[in-house]
Amino acid sequence: MSTKQRLKNKLLSLGKIVLDRSICRLVLNGLRKSYESVVQTLSNLEIVLTFDQLIGKLLAEVACQEQQTSQLGDEKALAIHFNQAVRNIVPERF
């Protein structure tokens, strides 16, 4: 049983009803600033996401951000390598 389900069951046993909508709102409100556009998009959807749907979308966003970071890292490495190669070819004039 997932942590979410255990907490939900515990709250139910205390007479508290917890909707996926409430859990999703808590998760979205707890995300870092780098997820701001995702939070805004998901908050403005016409449909209400289940917790599982939300997690799926967030995992896809994490994968996308990691890929962008990796690509940016590759581009930086290439730029550094290029700058070093240029320095070795072109003598400084000082």
C-alpha positions as CSV (number, residue, x, y, z in Angstrom):
1,M,0.0,0.0,0.0
2,S,1.3,3.4,-0.9
3,T,2.1,6.1,1.7
4,K,-0.7,8.2,0.2
5,Q,-3.2,5.4,0.6
6,R,-2.1,4.7,4.2
7,L,-2.5,8.4,5.2
8,K,-5.8,8.6,3.4
9,N,-7.0,5.5,5.3
10,K,-5.8,6.8,8.6
11,L,-7.6,10.1,8.1
12,L,-10.8,8.2,7.0
13,S,-10.6,6.2,10.2
14,L,-10.6,9.5,12.1
15,G,-13.7,10.7,10.1
16,K,-11.8,12.9,7.7
17,I,-12.5,12.6,4.0
18,V,-9.5,13.4,1.8
19,L,-10.1,14.0,-1.9
20,D,-7.5,13.5,-4.6
21,R,-8.1,17.1,-5.5
22,S,-6.8,18.2,-2.0
23,I,-3.8,16.0,-2.2
24,C,-3.0,17.2,-5.7
25,R,-3.3,20.8,-4.5
26,L,-0.9,20.2,-1.6
27,V,1.6,18.5,-4.0
28,L,1.4,21.4,-6.5
29,N,1.8,24.0,-3.8
30,G,4.9,22.2,-2.5
31,L,6.8,22.2,-5.8
32,R,9.9,24.3,-6.4
33,K,9.9,27.5,-8.5
34,S,11.2,25.6,-11.5
35,Y,7.8,23.9,-11.8
36,E,5.9,27.2,-11.8
37,S,4.7,26.9,-15.4
38,V,3.7,23.2,-14.9
39,V,1.7,24.1,-11.7
40,Q,0.0,26.9,-13.6
41,T,-0.9,24.7,-16.5
42,L,-2.2,21.8,-14.4
43,S,-4.1,24.2,-12.1
44,N,-5.9,25.7,-15.1
45,L,-7.1,22.3,-16.6
46,E,-10.8,21.9,-17.1
47,I,-10.6,18.4,-15.7
48,V,-9.7,17.4,-12.2
49,L,-6.6,15.1,-12.2
50,T,-6.3,12.1,-9.9
51,F,-3.2,11.9,-7.7
52,D,-1.8,9.1,-10.0
53,Q,-2.4,11.2,-13.1
54,L,-0.7,14.2,-11.4
55,I,2.3,12.1,-10.5
56,G,2.6,10.8,-14.1
57,K,2.6,14.3,-15.4
58,L,5.2,15.5,-12.9
59,L,7.5,12.5,-13.6
60,A,7.3,13.4,-17.3
61,E,8.2,17.0,-16.5
62,V,11.2,15.8,-14.4
63,A,12.4,13.7,-17.3
64,C,12.1,16.7,-19.6
65,Q,14.0,19.0,-17.2
66,E,16.7,16.4,-16.8
67,Q,17.1,16.0,-20.6
68,Q,17.3,19.8,-21.0
69,T,19.9,20.0,-18.2
70,S,21.9,17.2,-19.9
71,Q,21.8,18.9,-23.3
72,L,22.7,22.3,-21.7
73,G,25.6,20.5,-20.0
74,D,26.8,19.1,-23.4
75,E,26.5,22.5,-25.0
76,K,28.6,24.1,-22.2
77,A,31.2,21.4,-22.5
78,L,31.5,21.9,-26.2
79,A,31.8,25.7,-25.8
80,I,34.6,25.2,-23.2
81,H,36.4,22.8,-25.5
82,F,36.0,25.2,-28.4
83,N,37.3,28.2,-26.4
84,Q,40.4,26.1,-25.3
85,A,41.1,25.0,-28.8
86,V,40.9,28.6,-30.1
87,R,43.3,29.8,-27.3
88,N,45.8,27.1,-28.4
89,I,45.5,28.2,-32.1
90,V,45.4,32.0,-31.7
91,P,48.2,33.5,-29.7
92,E,47.2,36.2,-27.2
93,R,48.4,39.8,-28.1
94,F,49.5,41.2,-24.8
